[in-house]
Amino acid sequence: MALNGIAPALLEDWLRERYFSARYDISSSGLAPCTLGELRETLGIDSSELDAIPFRDSPSTGSARLREAIAGRYAPGRADRVMATHGASESLFLAISALVRPGDEIITLRPVYQSLSSIAEALGARLRIWELRASDDFVPDLDLLRARLTPRTRAIVVNFPHNPTGATLTRCQYDALLDLVEEHGCHLLWDGSFAELSHDADPLPEPTDRLARALSFSTLSKSYGLPGLRVGWCIAPPDLIPDMVRLRDYLTISTSPHSEHLGAVVLEQAEKVLAPHRAHVAGNRRLLLEWAQRHRDVIGLPVPRGGVTAFPELSGVPDTTAFCHDLETDDGVLVVPGDCFGHPRRVRVGFGGPADELAAGLDLLAARVRAVRAVEVGT
């Protein structure tokens, strides 16, 4: 196996052009982005701060200020375990590439954001699947995880809150998962990109606080609503970071000092950014749940417990790929077909954007489901 044989990124392929042309984007796993001016006003950033930053490379693991800001919020006193990257995607790629060897067994979720499975598979790992079952509304079942563990298990790779379903672990399940990892002696790769958006309970703790063999990944692209900054990070065992840097030397070298400066200021004043986002997402989630209730005869929606994505089933729509194509072409509404996550009767809906756009897009989605269903019943 080699990385040039990696599976196509189905989600990215679907969104690549559509993302920039849709009238109603209710597909995204992020929030509506702000402008640089709006961010500067919120955080009190003077333009002179940016003007003074030279266009030169940053340190391989990120600037000291950014790493201290990340550690200050997520890993106090452990900046030596922090590596800043181009979004969580780069840190995932580097960490999995540094850790996984051909023949390793890697436990990953299904459905799942594809980077959490395809990179390890392309490197020659054998995937063992921890299924989040639609019949259980995608609620995680740790007994299914235990049944997948073997002596060859190198790592368990998860993302909670989960993309695309919005499922997450209870605190008891979280503690049990960490106990299981510790007992087995494998690594835990924890994608916590949506950790700051937990809807029905407090956010889950940072797993690297407790497990020496844990790695966690996050980004300013999701909960913070700043995808264009391309600032992410990994909190990893210190002995793994040099291997990640060695790989990065052939890939991106470093991140932008301007993005690092802005990212550090964001994290130093995190609640000023996060608080309005949490309020906005809570309102949008209510809108989504009310919509699903009104259309419960044709929409089956597992309640998202975290993040800004949901994974409804569309009654009477056997092929959501064709459905999503027609929805975008005819109605200007962008959602993601469930085939991108191995569930062809479902779609991924994002509810982090503007409320009026979400409401209009959902109404058009439901109307098309009813129209398709009427045709199916009629025939």
Secondary structure, DSSP 8 states (H G I E B T S, - for coil): --GGG----HHHHHHHHHTTT-SEE---SS-----HHHHHHHHT--HHHHHT--S----TT--HHHHHHHHHHHSTT-GGGEEEEEHHHHHHHHHHHHH--TT-EEEEEES--THHHHHHHHTT-EEEEEE--GGGTT---HHHHHHH--TTEEEEEEESS-TTT-----HHHHHHHHHHHHHHT-EEEEE-TTTT-BSSS-----GGGT-TTEEEEEESSSTT--GGG-EEEEE--TTTHHHHHHHHTTTT----HHHHHHHHHHHHTHHHHHHHHHHHHHHHHHHHHHHHHHTTTTEE-----BSSEE--EETT-S-HHHHHHHHHHHH-EE-EEGGGGT-TTBEEEE--S-HHHHHHHHHHHHHHHHHHHHHHHH-
